[in-house]
Amino acid sequence: DTIQQHEFYTTSIAYTWGVLDTTNYDMAAISNGISGILAGGGDGWYLAVKSKIEKYTFNIEGITNVYGDLTITRENPAGAANLSVGLIFGGYSYEADPRYLDTVDHIDFSLEVDATSWSNMSKHRTFSSACGDYTYAYVIGGWGEDTENKWLHDIERFEFATSSAAQNFGDITQDII
């Protein structure tokens, strides 16, 4: 339940920066360079999956704020952000059918409100990776129930500015998680 900080330009050891409001694991993490947001995850107990959004500001050490919820509880989602907004991709939910999600939630860094439903991925997935630039977010690989072997090899692209459908952006050459 701790947040640790490590300075990129040194070889120093990370130090405890703050404490999370709740114990969590397997959550999505996004940042706009000013604030960080943690979303979803679990607390180590079967079926104890969360939907909480917890925000912290990098220059205010030790303080986090739980202020809203994702559109559905989930663990193992992926996240990507630009300077203004973040997207939370997929995950696994005991509340959903199918349990692997294709949901994309939208979080605005300037508003402390619940996430909104933004779009859907072309496949239901969890354990994927994500990254972004100023314009696009990319969700990569993962584990899904849409495929025979379960490993997903595609890369999907989403625009941060619009809630458009997933765009096929390519494939990875090996299983990643």
N, C-alpha and C positions, 0 to 999 in steps of 0.2 A: 504493500500500500504506500510505498514511497516513490517520489519522483527524484531521479538523480540527474545531475548536470555534469557534462564534460565539455571542456573548452576545446574546440577544433584545432586551434593553433598551438596547442601544447601537448606534451606526452604525460600530463598529470593524470592522477587517478580521479574518477568521478566522485562527487560528493553528494550527500543528500540535500536536495534543494527544497523539498516540501513533502507534504503528505496528502494522499488522495482522500477524498471524502468517504469513499467506500473501497474495500478491498476488491480488486478486479484483476482479471487476466483475459487474454485473447480479445482485446478491444482494438478498434481502429484508432490511429493517431494521425492528426492533420495539423498543419501549422501555416500561418501566413507570415512568419518572421517576427511578429509582434506577440501573438498569442498562440497557445497550443490548445487543441481540443481532443479529448478522449471520448469515444462513443461506443456503446454496447459492451460486450464482454460477459464474463461470468464471475462467480465468486468461489469456485471450486466445488460446489455442490451440484449434483445432477439436477437438472431442470431449474437451476438458479441463474438463468440467463437474464441479462439486463438490457434496458433500453435507454439508460441515462446518458446525458451529455454533460461532461465536466470540462470546464474551461479554466485556464490559468494564463497569466500574463508574465512574460519572461522577465521583465524588470521589477516585478513585485514578488520577491522570494517567499515561498512557503504558503501562498494562499491559492486555493482553488474554489471554484463555484459550480455547484450542480444546479443547472437552470432549466433543463428541458428533457425531452425524450425523442428518440427515434420513432419512426412510424410503426415499428414492430421490434420486439425484443430479438436480439441476435448475438451470437458469439462468432469469432473469427471473421469479421468483416474486413474489408480493405478500405483505405481512405486516400484521397488526393485533394490538394487545395491550390488555389492561387492566392493573390493578395486579399481578395474579398470574400470568397466562398469556398466551401469544401463539399465534396461528394463522398458519401459512404456507400460502398458497394457490397451487395450480397451478404453472405454469412449463413449461419445455420440457426434455425429457430424451432423450438418445440411447439410453438403456437401455430405454425404454418403447415400447409399441405400444398405442395411438397415442402419438406423441411429445409432443403437447400433453397436459398432465396435468389431471385433475379432483381430484387428491389434496389433502386438507387435513391438515396435520400440526399436532400440539399440542406446545408447549414450555412447561414450567413454570419460571418464573424462579427458584424456590427450589431446584430440583434440577439438578444438572449431569450429566444422562444423555441418551441418544439421544431424539430426538423420537418420538412415537407417532402412529400413524394415528388420526385423529380423525373424519373424515367425508369426504364427497365433494361437490363442486359439481355442479350440474345439467348443466354443460357443461365440456368440456376447454378450458382457456384459458391463455394466457401474456400478458405485457405488460399485466396488469390493474392496477388501483389498489385499495387497501384502506385502511380506517380503522376505528376502534372507539370505543366508550364503555365504561362499566363493565359493561354487560350483553351487548352485541352487537358482533359484527364484521361489516363489510360489505365485499363484494368487488364491484368496479364495472368494467364494460366489459372491454376487452382484445381479444385476437386469438384466435380459435378455429377449429378445423377442423370444428366441428359445423354451421357455417352456410355458406350459399352465398357470401356476400360476405366472410366471415371476420371482420368487425368485430362485436363483441358489444355490445349496448346495455342489457343487463339489470343489475340490482342484486340481489345475493343477500345474505341475512342469516343469520348463524349465532350461536347462543348460546355464550358462553364456558363456561358451567357444564355443558353437556351436549353429547354428540357427536351431536346431532340432524342430520337432513338439511337441506339448503339450503331456505330460504324465499324465495319471490319477493317482493321488496320494491319493485319498480318498474323504470322504464327511464330511461336518459339519452337526450337528444335529438340527440346528435351523436357522431361517432367520437372517442374519446379513447384515449390510450395513455400 
